[in-house]
């Protein structure tokens, strides 16, 4: 019984851990890795389950693991708004739950200059098109675009599109305008395109009823619970019957081995008569 109870407890805890698969995804608006000083920025933890208690945190050169609302930003549910962002707000931002789970991270650079490079905040998937914008607070600029310090090309309209990006396009990008100066550098990450593999077809005698991404408790738990509920009364009744049977058997043996009181008295009387007869015959 102790082993079965321990197994049930272990399976119950495992099912709870299986079901705690909540995730969050961090987004930023405007969607750019570079900001001008005094811009308005909103960061949001897009969560699967609000009960997980996701909050926004960041690492900067001035603060480590600080939370939104403590000394920066204004918390609004699962979002954090920064009204007048400053260069010291540059850093890494992410969402974190009460249990310590983390979301994707975003690097934000805030500049006091007059030129920024608008580039993707999130990783780019291989095969997609990516457009980079070199701009001031009012408009795009004719600019030179650089990757890892090397000139790629000059674009009169101030924006450059990379078609069908691959891992070789991953790197550090910046832009330069002859009339306004140079932007900070931003890293662009390229991830592999997810491949879809066909799922193996189960045999015909197996019926799959659980929907995808739904966590269910292991069937073994229900089977063990069912057996405990059904067979426990039979087990207890069997023990009781065996105990009663042993009690009756012991009582019967004792009664057979010990003669009744009346029979014992009659036997003593017969022995006494025999002795008296022998004594009388000897006397005559």
N, C-alpha and C positions, 0 to 999 in steps of 0.2 A: 504493500500500500504506500509506503514512504517513497519508493522508487517511482510509482505511477504519479504520485502527487508532485514530485520534483519535475518529472517530465512534462506534466500539464502546465506547471508554472513557467518552465523554460519556453514552451511553445507559445504560451500567452504573451510573454515578453517579446518573443521574436515577431509575433504578429503585430504588436504595437510598433516595434521598430520598423517593420516593413511598411506600415501605413504612414509613417512620418516622412513623406517624400516631398514636402512643400518646397517650392523654389521661388526665387524672385529675380527680376531682370531690371537693371538700372538703365534709365534713359535720361537724356539731357535735352533741354530746349532753351535756346536754339541749338540744333544738332550740329555742333562744331567743336573741335578739340581746342580751338583758340578763341579767346574773347578779348574784346577791348575793355580797358579799364572803365568802371562805372556802368557796365552793361547789367541788364537784368537776366538772371539765369535761374531756371527751375530744374531740379533733379527729382526724379520719381522712381520709387521702388514698385514696379509692376509685379504684384504678388499673386500667387495661386490661392493663398489662404491668408486673409487678414489676421486670423487668430495667432499666426506665428510671431507677430510683433516685430516686423522689420523696421529698422531705423537706418538713417544715413550716417556714414562715418567717412573720415578722410585722414590722409597723412600729408602734411605740408612741411616746409622747412622750419615753420614756427611751432606747429602742433603735431602731436602724434596720437593717433587713434581717438581723435576728438569727435564728439557727436553733434549733429545738427541741433541748434537751439541752445547749446551750452554757452558758447562764446562767439558763434557765427551762425548766420542763416536764421530763418524762421520756419519752424516745423509746422506742417499742415497735414496731419494724418501720416500717410506713407510718403509724402513729398517734402522737399526742402527748397525754400525760395531764398535767393541771395539778391537783394535789391541793387546794391552798388558793389559789384565784385571788384576786387583789387588785386594787384600783382602778388601779394602774399597769400591769396587764395589759390594760387597755382599748386596743383598736387594731384594725388590719386584719390578717387572717390569710389565708394562701394556701399552696398546694402548688407546689413547683418541682422540676423534674427536673435531672439532671446537665447536660443540653444547654441548659438555660435556659428550657424551656417552662414555662408557668404554668397553674394551674387557675383556677376561679372564686375570688373573694375573699369573705370574711365579716367584717362589722363586729361586734365584741363590746364591750359596755359593762358595766363592773363598778362597782356602786354600794355605797357604805358606808351608804346609807339603808335605809329599811324598806319601800319600795314599788318594785316593778318592773312594767314592761309587757311581757308575753310576746307577742311579735309574730314573724311569719315571718322566718327567717334568710335564706332564698333568695328571689329574685324570684317574684312571684305572677303566674300566667297569667290573662289577661283571660277573664272568664266564670266563674272559680272563686269559691268562697265563702271568706272569711277571717274568723277569729275572734281577737279581741284579749282578753287576760286582764289585769286589774289585780289584783295579789296581793301578799301579804306572804309571809314564810317559812312560814307555817302555813296560810293560807287566802286565798280571793278576798275582795275588798272591794267594797262599794257604791261606785261611783266615777263621776266625770265623765270623758268621753273627749274629747280635743282633737285637731284636725288643723290644722297650720300656725298654732297659737296660737288657733284659734277653737273654741268649744264645739260638739261634734256633738250629744251627748245624754248623759243620765245613766242608768246601768244599775244597778238595785238588786242584781242577782246578781254584779256585778263583771266581766262579760264582754260584749263587743259583737261582733256578726257583721255583716259587710258582704257582702251577697249580690251575686253577679255583678259582681265588681269590673271597673272600666275604668281607662283611663289617668288619668281625672279623680280617681280615688281615690289616686293616688300622692302621697306627701307625708310630712311629719314628724308622728308621733303620740306622744302621752303621755296619762297618766291621773292623776287627782288624787282623793285620799280626804280627807275633812274630818277624819278621826280619825288618819290616819297620814302624810299629806303627799303629795308629788308624786313621780312616777317620772321617770327620765331620758327624753329623747326618742329615738325610733328612726325611721329612714327606711324606708318601705315602697316597694319598687320593683314596678311592674306592667309586664309584658312582653306583647307581642302574641301572640295564639294562633297557633301555627304553622299555615300553610295547606298543604294537600296538593294539589299540582298533578298532573294525570294525565301519566304519562310517554308520550312519543311512541312509537307502534308502529313498529318497524323494518320495512323491506320484507321480503317473503317470502324473498328470496334471501340475506338476512343472518341468520346464526345466532348468537345471543348465548349464550355458554356460561359466561362469568365470573360468579360469584355476586356479589351486592352487597357493598360494603365490603371486597372482597378485592383487594389490590394485586397485580397481575401484571406481570412484566417485559414491555416492549414487544415485539410479534411481530417487529419489524424486527431486533432483536438476533439472534433465532434464524435468521431468513432469511439475514442476512449471514454468521453463523457457518456455516450449512449450505453456502452458496456457496463460502466460503473452503475448507472441508474437501473439498468435492467437486471443485472446479475447479482447485485448486492443483496436484495431481499432473499433470493434463493440461497445465497451463501449463508446468510444469518439463520434462515429456517433449517438448513441442513445441520448446522452446528447445534441448534437447539434439539433437534431430533436425535442426534448422536449422543448428546448429553443425557437425555431422558432414557434412551436405550441402555446406556451403561449403568445408570442408576437402578433400573429395574433388574438388570442381570445380576448385579451385586446383591440386591435384596433377596433374590430367589436362591442363590447359593447359600446364604446364611441360614435361611429357613430350612433348607434341606439338610444342612450339617447339624443343626441343633434340634433335638426332639422336643415335642410339646411337653409342657409340665405334666399333664395327665398321664401320658405314656410313661414318663419317668417314674411317677409314683406307683403305677401298676407294676412296673418291673421290679421295684424294690419290695413290694408286697409279696410277689411270687417268690423271690429269693428268700424272704423271711420265713414263709411257710415251709420251703424245702429244708431249711436249717432246723426248724422245730421238729419236723418229721424224723430227721436223722437222729436228733438228740433223744427223742422219745424211744426210738427203737433200741438205741444203745443202753438206755437206762434199764429196760426190762431184760 
